[in-house]
């Protein structure tokens, strides 16, 4: 599994859609006409979640976001601003995706300590 990105969630990520780095667009098979890619992600319990990554249609900077299915995932997982998500892709096998959610527990010697949620 290759880590695509990790992100500490903002209020916008929680309430609307997850903004993702444009550097990871290579990891999705985009429908060029619709400028989106539907994909399935498995969590640590093996549950499958359906998401859609899309980009702006008329903008030089694509600014990709995960929208479809994201709000349900946030609600069902009880995620809040300040929590973290990590996305992975299996680049050698079946091209599957995985997501891990984490909560910040405390700081130890100036380093944040995160635990899977």
VOLUMVO-677568 format. One line per field, with one value per residue (C-alpha): x, y, z; residue in one letter; residue number from 1. Coordinates in Angstrom, 2 decimals. Each point is the difference from the previous one (the first is absolute). Last residue first. Layout:
residues N
east	c(X:...)
north	c(Y:...)
up	c(Z:...)
resn	c(a:...)
resi	c(NUM:...)
end
This chain:
residues 117
east	c(-10.29:3.67:2.20:2.01:2.76:1.08:3.67:1.15:1.50:-3.29:-3.10:-3.43:-2.68:-0.38:-2.64:0.58:-1.93:1.49:-1.10:0.80:-0.13:0.20:2.22:-0.17:3.65:3.10:-1.30:-2.23:-1.20:0.03:-1.92:0.74:-2.61:0.62:-2.24:0.28:-3.50:-2.23:-0.63:-2.83:0.74:-3.59:-0.26:3.31:-0.70:-3.49:1.51:2.59:-2.36:0.12:2.41:3.73:1.62:2.55:1.25:0.50:2.06:-0.63:-3.70:-3.03:-1.10:1.06:1.19:-1.73:0.70:-3.03:-0.32:-1.55:0.82:0.81:0.21:3.13:0.27:3.06:-1.89:-0.37:-0.27:-2.04:0.47:-1.95:2.14:-0.88:0.60:-3.35:1.43:3.41:-1.39:2.96:1.76:1.49:3.52:1.47:-2.17:2.22:2.06:-3.23:-0.06:-3.41:-2.85:-2.56:-3.56:-2.70:-0.21:3.03:2.48:-1.27:0.64:3.58:1.23:3.66:1.14:1.94:0.89:0.36:1.72:1.10:-1.21)
north	c(5.73:-0.70:1.76:3.19:1.40:3.55:0.69:2.76:-2.43:-1.90:1.76:-1.53:-2.24:1.24:-2.14:-2.18:-1.28:-2.51:-0.31:-2.73:-0.10:-2.94:-0.04:-3.82:-0.68:2.15:3.52:-0.84:3.48:1.72:2.91:1.33:1.97:2.21:1.51:3.75:0.79:-2.87:-3.55:-2.04:-2.96:-0.23:3.78:0.43:-3.01:1.30:3.40:-1.58:-2.17:2.26:2.86:-0.59:3.17:0.87:3.59:-0.18:3.19:1.54:0.13:-0.69:-3.53:-0.13:-3.42:-3.09:-2.91:-2.17:-2.32:-3.38:-1.53:-3.67:-1.44:-2.08:1.01:2.19:1.92:-1.05:2.53:-0.23:2.33:2.37:2.28:3.49:2.49:-0.81:-0.15:-1.21:-2.92:-0.26:-3.22:1.04:-0.20:2.55:2.64:-0.27:3.16:2.05:-0.25:-0.81:2.22:-2.10:1.19:1.92:0.06:-2.05:1.10:3.58:-0.18:-1.12:-3.58:-0.78:-1.58:-2.99:-0.74:-2.71:-2.54:-2.92:-3.48)
up	c(15.84:-0.60:2.56:-0.47:2.22:-0.79:0.66:2.39:2.51:0.01:-1.28:0.49:-1.51:-3.55:-1.66:-3.04:-3.00:-2.42:-3.61:-2.53:-3.79:-2.40:-3.09:-0.16:0.66:-0.41:0.60:2.96:0.86:3.39:1.55:3.49:1.94:3.02:2.69:0.69:-1.24:1.06:-1.16:1.52:-2.31:-1.27:-0.40:-1.83:-2.25:-0.80:-0.85:-2.33:-2.02:-3.05:0.66:-0.18:-1.29:-2.66:-0.41:-3.82:-0.33:-3.44:0.80:-2.12:0.89:3.62:1.10:1.29:2.31:0.69:2.99:0.73:3.39:0.59:3.50:0.58:3.67:-0.62:-2.70:-3.62:-2.82:-3.19:-2.95:-2.23:-2.15:-1.17:-2.79:-1.67:-3.52:1.18:2.01:2.33:0.97:3.33:1.46:-2.44:1.71:3.08:-0.61:-0.02:3.80:1.49:1.22:1.86:-0.42:1.89:3.81:1.05:-2.67:0.40:3.79:-0.74:0.12:0.66:-3.24:-1.17:-3.60:-2.64:2.23:-2.15:0.89)
resn	c(x:x:x:x:x:x:x:x:x:x:x:x:x:x:x:x:x:x:x:x:x:x:x:x:x:x:x:x:x:x:x:x:x:x:x:x:x:x:x:x:x:x:x:x:x:x:x:x:x:x:x:x:x:x:x:x:x:x:x:x:x:x:x:x:x:x:x:x:x:x:x:x:x:x:x:x:x:x:x:x:x:x:x:x:x:x:x:x:x:x:x:x:x:x:x:x:x:x:x:x:x:x:x:x:x:x:x:x:x:x:x:x:x:x:x:x:x)
resi	c(117:116:115:114:113:112:111:110:109:108:107:106:105:104:103:102:101:100:99:98:97:96:95:94:93:92:91:90:89:88:87:86:85:84:83:82:81:80:79:78:77:76:75:74:73:72:71:70:69:68:67:66:65:64:63:62:61:60:59:58:57:56:55:54:53:52:51:50:49:48:47:46:45:44:43:42:41:40:39:38:37:36:35:34:33:32:31:30:29:28:27:26:25:24:23:22:21:20:19:18:17:16:15:14:13:12:11:10:9:8:7:6:5:4:3:2:1)
end
